Amino acid sequence: MSDTGVIGTLLLIFTGLTTYKGFSDYKFFEENLFEVDSILVHKEYKRVLSSGFLHTSWLHFGFNMIALMSFSWSLEALFGYWKLLFIYFASLIGGNLLALFIHRNHGDYRAVGASGAISGVIFSSILLFPDAPIKFILIPIEFKGWFLGLVFILVSIFGIKNKRSNIGHEAHLGGALTGAVITLFLVPFGSIPWWLVTLLLGPTLAFLLIIIYNPSVLIIDGYWGKGLKRSVRKTRRPPKTPTFLSNEEELNILLDKIRQKGMDSLTTEERLRLEALKNQL
């Protein structure tokens, strides 16, 4: 157990059994996966946690567990059993909460997997051992931990923005942020270099501010916010009006894009949203 860690092994076994149960019992799978409407409308909050123990395939499960076993043992040796479990479960919940926030208007959004929890474990390890070499299977190249962390953050941000894959980038980013923040509280102040904290958490926090104060960034393809300066200024004082766009404002943004670039510039999602907004107004 010294090379793999007790907690990592126990999590692997339990997740493997739950994943197998999900494969063999369709009702069990459906009752425990992450689904926005089931959580927000039907108040089935257990799904925020239970979905982290299901997977879409054994390959999905295998990749997640390899990552868990590769990084969890060092945290277990440093922090002990209970703090590692706290990082794991808090990151799982944090990752799914970010996914829930981003997809709050997509009632049929569904997801499963332990990626958010494992992202938290990985980022905790990277903050503690930033210069540790990391290798990938079948790729004979080593990367510094901090470099892998930065690439991971940037890929997650652009994955959320582009929405062109089935990968749960939202859970990855939320889990990584949660694991990193918890780690900062578990170690003595100043023991983690400020440049490393800025490098890994800076882009994440900046992106979260953008999508909170300018949510159209998640709706309009290729749009990162002309009103970004105004949105950032709003963080300095309590807003007097709701920060989210009204249906009329959202419609105007889409119409502006049509006037500037033509109807063909709209994505499928934007076209559907345009029709919905026109029917509502």
C-alpha positions as CSV (number, residue, x, y, z in Angstrom):
1,M,0.0,0.0,0.0
2,S,3.0,2.4,0.5
3,D,3.3,3.0,-3.3
4,T,-0.4,3.5,-4.0
5,G,-1.9,4.8,-0.7
6,V,-4.7,3.3,1.4
7,I,-7.2,6.0,0.5
8,G,-6.5,5.9,-3.2
9,T,-6.9,2.1,-3.2
10,L,-10.2,2.2,-1.2
11,L,-11.6,4.9,-3.5
12,L,-10.6,2.9,-6.6
13,I,-12.4,-0.2,-5.2
14,F,-15.5,1.6,-4.1
15,T,-15.7,3.6,-7.4
16,G,-15.1,0.4,-9.4
17,L,-18.0,-1.4,-7.7
18,T,-20.3,1.6,-8.1
19,T,-19.4,1.9,-11.7
20,Y,-20.1,-1.8,-12.3
21,K,-23.4,-1.4,-10.6
22,G,-24.2,1.5,-12.9
23,F,-23.3,-0.6,-16.0
24,S,-25.5,-3.5,-14.9
25,D,-28.5,-1.5,-13.5
26,Y,-29.9,1.2,-15.8
27,K,-32.3,2.5,-13.1
28,F,-29.4,2.9,-10.6
29,F,-27.4,4.8,-13.2
30,E,-30.2,7.1,-14.1
31,E,-31.0,7.9,-10.4
32,N,-27.5,8.9,-9.5
33,L,-26.0,10.7,-12.5
34,F,-25.6,14.4,-12.6
35,E,-28.6,16.0,-14.3
36,V,-29.4,19.7,-14.0
37,D,-33.2,19.6,-13.9
38,S,-33.2,16.7,-11.4
39,I,-30.9,18.7,-9.1
40,L,-32.4,22.2,-9.5
41,V,-36.1,21.4,-10.1
42,H,-36.6,18.1,-8.3
43,K,-34.1,18.9,-5.5
44,E,-32.2,15.6,-5.9
45,Y,-29.0,17.1,-4.4
46,K,-27.4,13.7,-3.8
47,R,-26.6,13.6,-7.5
48,V,-23.9,16.2,-7.0
49,L,-22.0,13.6,-5.0
50,S,-23.2,10.2,-6.4
51,S,-22.4,11.1,-10.0
52,G,-18.7,11.1,-9.1
53,F,-18.8,7.3,-8.6
54,L,-20.3,6.5,-12.0
55,H,-18.5,6.4,-15.4
56,T,-19.5,6.1,-19.0
57,S,-17.1,3.2,-19.8
58,W,-14.3,1.2,-18.3
59,L,-11.8,3.3,-20.3
60,H,-13.2,6.4,-18.7
61,F,-12.9,4.7,-15.3
62,G,-9.4,3.5,-16.0
63,F,-8.0,6.9,-16.9
64,N,-9.5,8.5,-13.9
65,M,-8.2,5.9,-11.5
66,I,-4.7,5.9,-13.0
67,A,-4.6,9.7,-12.3
68,L,-5.9,9.2,-8.8
69,M,-3.4,6.5,-7.9
70,S,-0.6,8.6,-9.4
71,F,-1.2,11.7,-7.3
72,S,-3.1,10.6,-4.2
73,W,-0.3,8.7,-2.4
74,S,1.9,11.8,-2.0
75,L,-0.9,13.8,-0.4
76,E,-1.8,10.9,1.8
77,A,1.8,10.7,3.0
78,L,1.9,14.5,3.7
79,F,-1.6,15.2,5.0
80,G,-2.9,11.8,6.2
81,Y,-6.2,10.0,5.5
82,W,-8.8,12.5,6.5
83,K,-7.4,15.6,4.9
84,L,-6.9,13.7,1.6
85,L,-10.6,12.5,1.8
86,F,-11.6,16.1,2.5
87,I,-9.7,17.4,-0.6
88,Y,-11.2,14.6,-2.7
89,F,-14.9,15.0,-1.8
90,A,-14.8,18.8,-1.6
91,S,-13.2,18.9,-5.1
92,L,-15.9,16.5,-6.4
93,I,-18.7,18.8,-5.0
94,G,-16.9,22.0,-6.1
95,G,-16.4,20.7,-9.6
96,N,-20.1,19.7,-10.0
97,L,-21.3,23.0,-8.5
98,L,-19.4,24.9,-11.2
99,A,-20.9,22.7,-13.8
100,L,-24.3,23.3,-12.3
101,F,-23.8,27.1,-12.4
102,I,-22.6,27.1,-16.0
103,H,-25.3,24.7,-17.2
104,R,-28.1,26.1,-15.0
105,N,-30.2,26.9,-18.0
106,H,-29.5,23.6,-19.8
107,G,-32.0,21.3,-18.0
108,D,-31.1,18.2,-19.9
109,Y,-27.3,18.5,-19.2
110,R,-26.0,15.2,-17.9
111,A,-22.6,14.0,-16.7
112,V,-20.8,11.3,-14.7
113,G,-17.3,10.7,-13.5
114,A,-14.7,11.5,-10.7
115,S,-12.8,14.0,-12.8
116,G,-13.6,17.0,-10.6
117,A,-12.4,15.2,-7.5
118,I,-9.3,13.9,-9.2
119,S,-8.5,17.4,-10.6
120,G,-8.5,18.7,-7.1
121,V,-6.1,16.0,-6.0
122,I,-3.8,16.7,-8.9
123,F,-3.8,20.5,-8.3
124,S,-3.1,20.0,-4.6
125,S,-0.1,17.9,-5.5
126,I,1.1,20.4,-8.1
127,L,1.0,23.3,-5.7
128,L,3.0,21.2,-3.2
129,F,5.5,19.7,-5.7
130,P,5.5,22.1,-8.6
131,D,8.8,20.9,-10.0
132,A,8.1,17.2,-9.8
133,P,8.4,15.6,-13.2
134,I,5.3,14.2,-14.8
135,K,5.1,11.7,-17.6
136,F,2.3,10.4,-19.7
137,I,1.9,6.8,-20.8
138,L,3.4,6.2,-24.2
139,I,4.8,9.8,-24.4
140,P,8.6,9.8,-23.6
141,I,8.6,13.4,-22.4
142,E,8.7,14.8,-18.9
143,F,6.8,18.0,-17.9
144,K,7.2,20.0,-14.8
145,G,4.1,19.9,-12.6
146,W,3.4,23.6,-12.8
147,F,3.6,23.6,-16.6
148,L,1.0,20.7,-16.8
149,G,-1.2,22.6,-14.3
150,L,-1.2,25.8,-16.5
151,V,-1.9,23.9,-19.7
152,F,-4.7,22.1,-17.9
153,I,-6.3,25.4,-16.7
154,L,-6.1,26.9,-20.2
155,V,-7.5,23.8,-21.9
156,S,-10.4,23.7,-19.4
157,I,-11.2,27.4,-19.9
158,F,-11.3,27.2,-23.7
159,G,-13.1,23.9,-23.5
160,I,-15.9,25.5,-21.5
161,K,-16.0,28.5,-23.9
162,N,-16.0,26.5,-27.1
163,K,-18.4,23.7,-26.0
164,R,-17.2,21.4,-28.7
165,S,-16.6,18.1,-26.8
166,N,-18.2,15.8,-24.4
167,I,-15.5,16.4,-21.8
168,G,-16.7,17.9,-18.5
169,H,-14.3,20.9,-18.5
170,E,-16.5,22.7,-16.0
171,A,-16.1,19.9,-13.4
172,H,-12.3,19.8,-14.1
173,L,-11.9,23.5,-13.6
174,G,-14.1,23.7,-10.5
175,G,-12.5,20.7,-8.9
176,A,-9.0,22.0,-9.6
177,L,-9.8,25.4,-8.1
178,T,-11.4,23.8,-5.0
179,G,-8.4,21.4,-4.4
180,A,-6.0,24.3,-4.8
181,V,-7.8,26.6,-2.4
182,I,-8.1,23.9,0.3
183,T,-4.4,23.2,0.0
184,L,-3.5,26.8,0.6
185,F,-5.4,26.6,3.9
186,L,-3.8,23.3,4.9
187,V,-0.2,24.4,4.6
188,P,1.7,27.3,6.4
189,F,1.2,30.7,4.9
190,G,4.0,31.5,2.4
191,S,5.1,27.9,1.9
192,I,3.8,27.9,-1.6
193,P,5.4,30.4,-3.9
194,W,3.2,33.4,-4.8
195,W,4.1,33.1,-8.5
196,L,2.8,29.6,-8.6
197,V,-0.5,30.6,-7.0
198,T,-0.9,33.5,-9.4
199,L,0.0,31.4,-12.4
200,L,-2.5,28.6,-11.7
201,L,-5.3,30.5,-9.9
202,G,-5.1,33.8,-11.7
203,P,-6.6,32.7,-15.1
204,T,-9.2,30.6,-13.3
205,L,-10.5,33.5,-11.1
206,A,-10.4,35.9,-14.1
207,F,-12.5,33.6,-16.2
208,L,-15.0,33.1,-13.4
209,L,-15.4,36.8,-13.0
210,I,-15.9,37.2,-16.7
211,I,-18.7,34.6,-16.9
212,I,-20.4,35.9,-13.7
213,Y,-20.5,39.6,-14.7
214,N,-20.8,39.0,-18.5
215,P,-22.6,35.7,-19.0
216,S,-23.1,36.3,-22.7
217,V,-19.5,35.1,-23.0
218,L,-20.8,31.6,-22.6
219,I,-23.5,32.1,-25.1
220,I,-21.9,34.0,-28.1
221,D,-19.4,32.1,-30.0
222,G,-16.1,33.9,-30.3
223,Y,-17.2,36.7,-27.9
224,W,-15.1,37.5,-24.8
225,G,-16.9,40.6,-23.8
226,K,-16.7,44.2,-25.1
227,G,-18.1,45.3,-21.8
228,L,-15.4,43.6,-19.8
229,K,-14.0,46.8,-18.3
230,R,-17.5,47.9,-17.2
231,S,-18.1,44.5,-15.7
232,V,-14.9,44.5,-13.8
233,R,-15.7,47.9,-12.3
234,K,-19.0,46.6,-11.0
235,T,-17.1,44.2,-8.7
236,R,-15.9,47.3,-6.7
237,R,-19.4,48.2,-5.5
238,P,-22.7,46.3,-5.0
239,P,-24.6,46.4,-8.3
240,K,-28.0,48.2,-8.2
241,T,-29.4,46.0,-10.9
242,P,-29.2,42.3,-11.7
243,T,-25.8,41.5,-13.3
244,F,-27.2,38.8,-15.6
245,L,-28.5,39.8,-19.0
246,S,-32.2,40.2,-19.6
247,N,-33.8,38.4,-22.5
248,E,-34.0,41.7,-24.4
249,E,-30.3,42.4,-23.9
250,E,-29.3,38.9,-25.0
251,L,-31.5,39.2,-28.1
252,N,-29.8,42.5,-29.0
253,I,-26.3,40.9,-28.7
254,L,-27.4,38.2,-31.1
255,L,-29.0,40.7,-33.5
256,D,-25.8,42.8,-33.5
257,K,-23.8,39.7,-34.4
258,I,-26.1,39.1,-37.4
259,R,-25.8,42.7,-38.5
260,Q,-22.0,42.6,-38.3
261,K,-21.3,39.1,-39.6
262,G,-24.5,37.8,-41.1
263,M,-26.9,35.0,-40.2
264,D,-24.4,32.3,-41.1
265,S,-22.1,33.4,-38.3
266,L,-24.6,32.1,-35.6
267,T,-23.9,28.6,-34.2
268,T,-26.7,26.1,-33.9
269,E,-27.1,26.9,-30.2
270,E,-27.3,30.6,-30.9
271,R,-29.9,30.0,-33.6
272,L,-32.1,28.0,-31.2
273,R,-31.6,30.6,-28.5
274,L,-32.5,33.4,-31.0
275,E,-35.8,31.6,-31.8
276,A,-36.6,31.1,-28.1
277,L,-35.9,34.7,-27.3
278,K,-38.1,36.0,-30.2
279,N,-41.0,33.9,-29.0
280,Q,-40.6,35.2,-25.4
281,L,-40.5,38.9,-26.3
